[in-house]
Amino acid sequence: MTRIIRNLAVALPLCAASLVAFAAPAATVKVSDCWIRSMPGDVPSGGYFKLMNTGDKPVDLDGVSTKAFGMAMLHQTQSNGSTSKMVMLDKVTVPAHAPLAFAPGGYHLMLEQPVKPLKVGSSIPMTFEFSDGARVDATCAVRNASGMASMQGMSGMSN
C-alpha cells in the first residue's frame, strides 16, 4: 500500500504538469470598445472593436464566433477613388506592441443571420480566436445605426 501511495505522489504532479502544457496559451491581445450596429430585420450588422497586442510577436485574428448570428466574418472596406467595396478576409494581423481598430469604413465584422432581432442597449457575447491558439471572450454593446448607444442602455455599459 505504501508503494502505491508513493507512486501516486510521483505520478500526480507529472499528470498535472502535462495538463498545464496542453492548456490554451495566455492571450496577448486585449479586446475593448466592442459594439454592434443594430439593423432592421435580417439586414447584416457590422461589428466594431479595438484590439491591443501586448506581445512581442504579431498575431492573427482568425475569426470571431457568437451564438447570436449564423455567420461572423472578417471584412475590410477598400476604397478606390469614388468607389468602395467590402472584401472578406481570412485573417487580420495585429502587430506586436500595437493597437488595431475595427471601425466603420475599415476593418469590421460582417454579422449575418441574426438568431433574434437586436435590441439597442442589449449586449452580445463574442469569442475572438487568434492564430496562437488564444481565445478572448468579450461582450459587445448593441447600438443604433449611427453607432450611438441609447440613453436607456447607457447605465450598464462599460464601453
Legacy VTK file of the C-alpha trace (Angstrom):
# vtk DataFile Version 3.0
C-alpha trace
ASCII
DATASET POLYDATA
POINTS 159 float
0.000 0.000 0.000
2.848 2.373 0.813
4.355 1.796 -2.630
1.048 2.691 -4.323
0.819 5.923 -2.354
4.454 6.744 -3.167
3.837 6.082 -6.902
0.739 8.256 -6.837
2.700 11.020 -5.114
5.141 10.981 -8.044
2.581 10.456 -10.840
0.003 13.090 -9.876
2.320 16.119 -10.171
3.561 14.830 -13.538
-0.032 14.487 -14.787
-0.858 17.990 -13.569
2.193 19.396 -15.362
1.081 17.688 -18.577
-2.366 19.279 -18.321
-0.829 22.731 -17.924
1.263 22.153 -21.054
-1.898 21.478 -23.080
-3.854 24.454 -21.716
-4.661 27.305 -24.105
-1.949 29.967 -24.200
-2.462 33.203 -22.333
-3.872 35.870 -24.623
-1.542 38.710 -25.567
-4.347 40.533 -27.396
-6.959 42.501 -25.473
-10.386 43.360 -26.921
-12.086 46.630 -25.944
-14.842 49.030 -27.015
-16.786 46.302 -28.807
-20.129 47.295 -30.317
-22.581 46.040 -32.931
-24.650 48.194 -35.258
-28.339 47.312 -34.907
-30.031 46.923 -38.288
-33.665 46.145 -39.056
-34.866 42.596 -39.758
-32.364 40.249 -41.368
-30.126 43.014 -42.725
-26.463 42.189 -41.918
-24.957 44.091 -38.992
-21.438 45.413 -38.518
-19.237 44.688 -35.520
-16.519 47.090 -34.359
-13.873 46.921 -31.627
-10.286 47.696 -30.694
-7.501 45.144 -30.373
-4.251 45.699 -28.464
-1.397 43.212 -28.863
0.827 43.395 -25.776
3.009 40.529 -27.008
6.425 40.551 -28.667
5.157 38.896 -31.871
2.394 39.737 -34.349
-0.683 37.539 -34.006
-3.525 36.942 -36.457
-7.187 37.356 -35.629
-8.525 34.252 -37.391
-12.196 34.702 -36.623
-14.967 35.618 -34.244
-17.767 33.365 -33.091
-21.097 34.145 -31.481
-24.351 32.283 -30.952
-26.285 35.482 -31.748
-25.577 35.258 -35.507
-25.418 32.464 -38.065
-22.209 33.915 -39.545
-19.482 36.273 -38.328
-16.896 37.145 -40.984
-13.848 39.411 -41.048
-14.156 42.159 -43.685
-12.351 45.267 -44.835
-13.809 48.222 -46.708
-11.426 49.171 -49.510
-11.748 52.472 -51.365
-10.503 53.216 -54.861
-11.259 56.794 -55.799
-15.019 57.274 -55.715
-15.900 53.594 -55.218
-15.717 51.361 -52.180
-16.111 47.632 -51.787
-16.114 45.157 -48.927
-13.595 42.322 -49.094
-13.856 39.194 -46.933
-10.606 38.312 -45.117
-9.351 35.001 -43.742
-7.334 36.751 -41.051
-6.152 40.148 -39.872
-2.666 40.586 -38.393
-2.337 42.536 -35.156
1.255 43.882 -34.966
3.357 43.320 -31.846
3.002 46.030 -29.172
0.386 47.819 -31.285
-3.314 48.598 -31.451
-5.614 47.771 -34.358
-9.093 49.267 -34.709
-12.082 47.679 -36.400
-14.196 50.736 -37.263
-16.770 51.874 -39.841
-15.062 52.367 -43.199
-12.177 49.971 -42.437
-11.800 46.569 -40.857
-15.088 45.270 -39.438
-17.094 42.158 -38.677
-19.921 41.300 -41.029
-22.598 39.680 -38.874
-25.293 37.822 -40.810
-28.382 35.771 -39.962
-29.264 37.138 -36.520
-30.864 34.493 -34.306
-33.295 37.114 -32.981
-33.784 40.850 -33.556
-31.137 43.053 -31.962
-32.249 45.414 -29.233
-30.352 48.677 -28.782
-28.900 48.747 -25.278
-28.509 44.968 -25.033
-25.203 43.129 -25.275
-23.926 40.166 -27.279
-21.158 37.779 -26.120
-18.450 37.016 -28.693
-15.289 34.919 -28.767
-12.243 36.210 -30.648
-9.961 33.447 -31.982
-6.250 34.030 -32.616
-3.535 32.166 -34.530
-1.545 31.493 -31.354
-4.457 29.423 -30.016
-5.706 32.110 -27.632
-9.428 32.778 -27.372
-10.692 36.020 -25.859
-14.296 36.500 -24.726
-15.832 39.962 -24.980
-19.266 41.471 -24.536
-20.369 43.790 -27.327
-22.948 46.543 -26.845
-25.757 46.835 -29.396
-26.053 50.424 -30.650
-28.329 52.138 -33.142
-27.368 52.504 -36.814
-25.444 55.737 -36.149
-23.307 53.974 -33.535
-24.835 55.808 -30.608
-25.951 53.941 -27.506
-29.440 54.671 -26.292
-29.682 56.670 -23.082
-31.726 53.782 -21.693
-28.857 51.306 -22.200
-26.092 53.647 -21.003
-26.349 52.829 -17.308
-24.986 49.289 -17.627
-22.401 49.905 -20.340
-18.695 49.696 -19.649
-17.548 50.725 -23.129
LINES 1 160
159 0 1 2 3 4 5 6 7 8 9 10 11 12 13 14 15 16 17 18 19 20 21 22 23 24 25 26 27 28 29 30 31 32 33 34 35 36 37 38 39 40 41 42 43 44 45 46 47 48 49 50 51 52 53 54 55 56 57 58 59 60 61 62 63 64 65 66 67 68 69 70 71 72 73 74 75 76 77 78 79 80 81 82 83 84 85 86 87 88 89 90 91 92 93 94 95 96 97 98 99 100 101 102 103 104 105 106 107 108 109 110 111 112 113 114 115 116 117 118 119 120 121 122 123 124 125 126 127 128 129 130 131 132 133 134 135 136 137 138 139 140 141 142 143 144 145 146 147 148 149 150 151 152 153 154 155 156 157 158
